[in-house]
Amino acid sequence: MTNTIPISILELAIINQGSNASETFEKTKEIAKLVDNLGYKRFWLAEHHNMAHVASSATVILIGYIASQTQNIRIGSGGIMLPNHSPLIVAEQFGTLETLYPNRIDLGLGRAPGTDIQTAQAIRKDFYELSQQFPQNVTALQNYFSLENSKAKVRAFPAEGIKVPIWILGSSLDSAALAAAKGLPYAFAGHFAPKQMIEAFEFYRENFRASEFLGYPKTMACINSIAADSDKEAEILSTSLYQMFQNSVQNNRKPLQPPVYFLSDLMNDMNEEDRFLVNQMTACTFVGNTAKLAIELKEFIDYSHVDELMISCPIFDYQDKLKSLRLLKEVMDKINQG
């Protein structure tokens, strides 16, 4: 491809085995500083609840903290789960963030609760009804940001007139349809639910309607990618990611686990159903040295026609993670240079 494909990072502030939230926030800050200096485009944080080892539950607060510690990189949500919140409050929060950090804030919106059903109902008893009203609430949020809302009885300050880019996030054709109909950029959660990604991107592009916010379709794929000096080393590092998904499908809530030496042993220890689910969730995972990743990521970009790439990179060892992020930027620079 001739177009430059930016690289970004999705961070969940995952707590490692033997660590805690305080240490995780400190490392998250340092990761953000590194990728800011390396030239990554975005640093997004995701809203999750009732997950003892995911420290990004107060997503807006963490976005503000990371924005305060960085200089150029765009900081945003991947995403804010809109049915959990009042559109008015989200507008006020992100209007405040954009005022504090001009031209650096993104607002990615999701429909899911980011948690289990019981916790979703603890957040909002009417969660299910609000999830069905997601398109209407996206519109309400856009209205609060608009100057036209100045004549309304309910107004959002300091959001009114503030231009915060809104992305629709998703893992299905429903989210693609909404993003296309509203003329908004579309990010797909290929890092855990890649099954419908290509179909969703195609549907989005074919049905996109230009809007005041965006004149042409704009897509971003979030994938898993881990880089190291050798393929074997990268595979070993990736076993923490595979254990994370194994624990997810088995509803075993553990912190991020240390790597094991053989991925094959880990997969063989799962029963057939769990192995199928983990393989399905990790189907869009790229692991290896820089030469291997340059080939595979370029093939993925060419095949998906994606405009941006966002990386999820859960690695147990902090220094290994920093190195992986440096190597991934080198890979993308090589791809973009042709």
C-alpha positions in Angstrom: 0.0 0.0 0.0 1.1 3.5 -0.6 -0.8 5.2 2.2 1.0 5.6 5.5 -0.6 3.4 8.2 -0.3 4.9 11.7 0.3 2.6 14.6 -1.4 3.0 18.0 -1.8 1.1 21.2 -4.7 -0.2 23.3 -3.9 -0.5 27.0 -6.1 -2.2 29.6 -3.7 -1.4 32.5 -3.6 -5.2 33.2 -2.2 -6.1 36.6 0.5 -8.7 36.5 0.8 -11.6 38.9 2.7 -10.2 42.0 1.9 -6.6 41.1 -0.9 -4.1 42.1 -2.8 -1.2 40.6 -0.3 1.5 41.8 2.6 -0.2 40.1 0.4 -0.8 37.0 -0.5 2.9 36.7 3.2 3.8 37.0 4.1 1.4 34.2 1.2 2.5 32.1 2.4 6.1 32.3 5.9 5.0 31.3 4.6 3.0 28.4 2.6 6.0 27.2 5.7 8.2 27.4 7.7 5.7 25.3 5.1 5.4 22.5 4.6 9.1 22.5 8.3 9.6 21.9 8.4 6.8 19.3 5.6 8.4 17.2 2.6 6.2 17.9 -0.6 8.0 17.0 -3.0 7.0 19.7 -3.0 5.6 23.2 -6.4 4.3 24.1 -7.7 2.9 27.4 -10.8 0.6 27.7 -13.6 0.6 30.2 -14.0 -2.6 32.2 -15.7 -3.3 35.5 -15.6 -6.0 38.2 -12.3 -7.3 36.9 -9.8 -7.4 39.7 -6.8 -7.4 37.4 -7.9 -4.7 34.9 -7.1 -1.3 36.4 -8.8 0.9 33.7 -12.3 0.9 35.3 -12.2 4.7 36.0 -11.3 5.3 32.3 -11.9 9.0 32.1 -9.6 9.7 35.1 -6.9 7.5 33.7 -7.2 9.2 30.3 -6.6 12.6 32.0 -3.6 11.3 33.9 -2.0 9.8 30.8 -2.7 13.0 28.8 -1.0 15.0 31.5 2.1 12.9 31.3 2.5 13.0 27.5 3.1 15.6 24.8 1.8 14.7 21.3 0.1 11.3 21.2 -3.7 11.3 21.1 -5.2 9.9 24.3 -8.7 8.3 24.2 -11.2 5.6 25.0 -11.3 2.3 23.4 -13.9 2.6 24.6 -16.4 4.3 26.9 -19.3 2.0 27.2 -22.1 4.5 26.5 -25.0 2.5 28.0 -23.2 2.8 31.4 -23.3 6.6 31.3 -25.5 9.6 30.7 -24.6 11.2 27.3 -24.6 14.6 29.2 -22.0 13.4 31.7 -19.8 11.9 28.9 -20.0 15.2 27.0 -19.0 17.2 30.1 -16.1 14.9 30.9 -14.6 14.7 27.3 -15.3 18.4 26.8 -13.2 19.0 29.9 -10.4 16.7 28.7 -10.3 18.4 25.2 -10.2 21.8 26.9 -7.3 20.7 29.0 -5.4 18.9 26.2 -6.5 20.5 22.9 -6.5 18.4 19.8 -5.3 15.3 21.7 -8.5 13.6 22.9 -10.5 10.8 21.2 -13.8 9.4 22.2 -14.4 5.8 21.2 -17.9 4.5 22.1 -19.1 1.0 22.6 -22.4 -0.6 23.2 -21.4 -3.5 25.5 -21.2 -3.2 29.3 -17.5 -4.0 29.6 -18.4 -6.5 32.3 -20.8 -9.3 33.3 -24.6 -8.9 33.4 -24.8 -8.6 37.2 -22.3 -5.8 37.3 -23.9 -4.0 34.3 -27.2 -4.0 36.3 -25.3 -2.6 39.3 -24.0 0.2 37.2 -27.4 0.9 35.5 -30.5 -1.1 36.3 -31.8 -0.1 32.9 -28.7 -1.2 31.1 -30.4 -3.5 28.6 -32.9 -0.8 27.6 -30.1 1.7 27.2 -28.0 -0.7 25.1 -30.9 -0.9 22.7 -30.9 2.9 22.5 -27.2 3.2 21.7 -27.7 4.9 18.3 -30.1 7.5 19.9 -27.6 8.1 22.7 -24.8 8.6 20.3 -26.9 11.3 18.6 -27.7 12.9 22.0 -24.0 13.0 22.8 -23.2 14.6 19.5 -25.9 17.2 20.1 -24.3 18.2 23.4 -21.1 18.9 21.6 -22.8 21.0 18.9 -23.1 24.8 18.9 -26.7 24.3 17.9 -27.5 23.0 21.4 -27.0 26.5 22.8 -30.7 27.0 22.5 -31.6 23.8 24.4 -32.8 23.8 28.0 -30.1 21.2 28.9 -26.6 22.1 27.8 -23.1 20.5 28.4 -20.3 22.7 29.5 -17.5 23.0 28.6 -18.4 20.6 25.8 -20.5 22.9 23.7 -18.7 23.7 20.4 -15.8 21.5 21.3 -14.7 19.1 18.5 -13.8 15.7 20.0 -13.5 13.0 17.4 -16.1 10.2 18.0 -15.3 6.7 16.9 -17.8 3.8 16.9 -16.2 0.7 18.3 -17.5 -2.8 17.7 -17.2 -6.4 16.8 -20.2 -7.0 14.6 -22.1 -5.7 11.6 -24.4 -3.7 13.9 -21.6 -1.4 14.9 -20.5 -1.2 11.3 -24.0 -0.2 10.2 -24.2 2.5 12.8 -20.8 4.0 12.0 -21.6 4.0 8.3 -25.0 5.6 8.8 -23.7 8.4 11.0 -20.5 9.0 8.9 -18.1 8.3 11.8 -14.8 6.4 11.9 -15.0 2.8 12.8 -12.7 0.7 15.0 -13.0 -3.1 15.1 -12.1 -5.2 18.2 -10.0 -7.8 16.3 -7.9 -8.4 19.3 -10.5 -10.6 20.9 -13.4 -11.0 18.4 -12.0 -11.0 14.9 -14.5 -13.3 13.3 -16.6 -10.7 11.5 -13.9 -8.0 11.0 -13.4 -8.1 7.2 -17.1 -8.4 6.5 -17.8 -5.5 8.9 -15.2 -3.3 7.2 -16.6 -4.1 3.8 -20.2 -3.4 4.9 -19.1 -0.1 6.5 -17.3 1.1 3.4 -20.1 0.1 1.1 -22.8 1.8 3.2 -20.8 4.9 4.4 -22.6 8.2 4.3 -20.4 11.3 4.4 -21.1 13.6 7.3 -19.9 16.9 8.7 -17.4 14.9 10.8 -16.0 12.7 8.1 -16.1 12.8 4.3 -14.9 9.2 3.6 -14.8 5.9 5.4 -12.0 5.5 8.0 -11.3 2.2 9.6 -9.0 1.0 12.4 -8.3 -2.6 13.3 -7.2 -3.5 16.8 -5.1 -6.7 16.8 -2.7 -8.5 19.1 1.0 -8.3 18.2 4.2 -9.2 20.1 7.7 -8.6 18.8 11.0 -9.9 20.0 14.5 -10.6 18.6 13.5 -14.1 17.6 10.4 -16.0 16.7 10.8 -18.3 19.6 11.3 -15.6 22.1 8.2 -13.8 20.8 6.2 -17.0 21.0 7.2 -17.5 24.7 6.2 -13.9 25.5 2.8 -14.5 23.7 1.9 -17.4 26.1 0.9 -14.8 28.7 -1.7 -13.5 26.2 -2.9 -17.0 25.5 -3.2 -17.7 29.2 -5.2 -14.5 29.6 -7.8 -15.7 27.0 -7.8 -19.1 28.5 -8.7 -17.6 31.9 -11.3 -15.5 30.2 -13.2 -18.5 28.6 -12.8 -20.5 31.8 -14.1 -17.6 33.9 -10.9 -17.9 35.9 -10.0 -14.4 37.1 -6.3 -14.3 37.4 -3.7 -11.5 36.9 -1.6 -11.6 33.8 0.5 -14.8 34.2 4.2 -15.3 33.5 5.1 -16.9 30.2 5.7 -20.6 29.7 8.2 -22.1 27.4 6.0 -24.0 25.0 2.8 -22.5 23.5 1.8 -26.0 22.2 1.9 -27.4 25.8 -0.4 -24.6 26.9 -2.9 -25.3 24.1 -2.8 -29.0 24.5 -3.7 -28.7 28.2 -7.0 -27.1 27.3 -10.1 -29.1 26.5 -11.3 -29.1 22.9 -14.0 -26.4 23.5 -11.7 -24.0 25.4 -9.0 -24.5 22.8 -11.5 -23.7 20.0 -12.6 -20.5 21.8 -9.1 -19.3 22.5 -8.0 -20.0 18.9 -11.1 -18.1 17.7 -10.4 -15.1 20.0 -6.7 -15.0 19.0 -7.1 -15.5 15.3 -5.9 -11.9 14.6 -2.6 -12.3 16.6 0.8 -11.6 15.1 3.9 -12.8 16.9 7.5 -13.0 15.8 10.7 -11.1 14.9 10.6 -7.9 12.9 11.2 -9.6 9.5 8.3 -12.0 10.1 6.0 -9.3 11.4 6.8 -7.0 8.5 5.6 -9.6 6.1 2.5 -10.7 8.0 1.3 -7.2 9.1 1.7 -5.9 5.6 -0.3 -8.9 4.3 -3.0 -8.1 6.9 -3.1 -4.4 6.0 -3.3 -5.2 2.3 -6.1 -7.8 2.8 -8.2 -5.7 5.3 -7.6 -2.3 3.6 -7.5 -0.9 7.0 -6.5 2.8 7.5 -5.0 2.5 10.9 -3.6 -0.3 13.1 -4.0 -0.4 16.9 -1.9 -2.9 18.9 -2.8 -4.8 22.0 0.4 -6.1 23.5 -0.1 -7.9 26.9 3.4 -9.0 27.9 4.3 -10.0 31.4 7.8 -8.5 31.7 7.8 -4.7 31.6 11.1 -4.4 29.8 10.1 -7.0 27.2 6.9 -5.0 26.6 8.8 -1.8 26.0 11.2 -3.6 23.6 8.2 -5.1 21.8 6.7 -1.7 21.3 9.9 -0.3 19.9 10.3 -3.2 17.5 6.6 -2.9 16.4 7.2 0.8 15.5 10.3 -0.2 13.5 8.1 -2.8 11.7 5.5 -0.2 10.8 8.1 2.3 9.7 9.5 -0.4 7.3 6.0 -1.2 6.0 5.2 2.4 5.4 8.5 3.0 3.6 7.6 0.3 1.2 
